[in-house]
Amino acid sequence: MINPAYLWVNRKQLMKCIIIDDNPLARLAVRNMVLQIESLELIGELDSATQAFNFLQKHDCDLLLLDIEMPGISGLDLIKTLDHKPLVILITSKTDYALEGYELQVVDYLLKPVSFSRLLKAIAHAKELYQWQHQDQREEVKKDFLFVRANNQMTRIDFDDILFVEAMGDYVVFYTPERKFVVHLTMKGVEESLPEDRFLRVHRSYIVSLIKIDNMVQNSLQINKHIIPVSETYKNRLTKQMNTLSK
């Protein structure tokens, strides 16, 4: 049964959120914390994933505070059914689902009982992601970074820091001068996320930052101390791009 939506009127709110948990005491505890966070507008409380699915067909929502184990379908199954996914913070008493949750690109995974400070940290991550996703295109803000989930947390990587990206099975590795980030993504997804005037695919397993190339010899190029193969399929395009940059 859907509880009456608890509306909190705040014109400066940034994110509309709903709480989904079959335990009324757990919902009450989360609600009391949410109502203290000025960047959130609580628009509904629901006691099952099925009710949440129906609610989301009729209402815009930016953030789900979602339990996992509930009657009917689970919280993880709910995420999988949604075509347009809000940001999700999982709040659960079980650790068993952490890996699957992160594979579904949730913002954070909180264990009950949740402390207010821990929830605030998760909301701060969600707020940063929300603002990045909703930059006003009319202002023509040029994005110079992307967020990826690495080491079980959302991490910002600046385009200027990326040397190259390497495919590795079901994952890709972003290389920067200081460290590397292993991310569950496809190379196609990476290509679509990076600006084409700054990055170029040179091999089915490599995307490079054009301005980071130190030299190119025949079918390989060097970035810092890394030697990267260049396939014939991409060689002509790479040569043209390098000629353009040199003008």
Buried (B, 14 or more C-beta within 10 A) or exposed (E): EEBEBBEBEEEEBBBBBBBBBBBEEBBEBBBEBBBEBEBBBBBBBBBBBBBBBEBBEEEEBBBBBBBBBBEEBBBBBBBEEBEEBBBBBBBBEEEEBBEBBBEBBBBBBBBBEBEEEBBEEBBBBBBBBBEBEEEEEEEEEEEEEBBBBBEEEBBEBEBEBBBBBBBEEEBBBBBBEEEEBBBBBEBEEBBEBBEEEBBBBBBEBBBBBBEBBEEBEEEEBBBEEBEBEBBEEBBEEBEEBBEEEEE
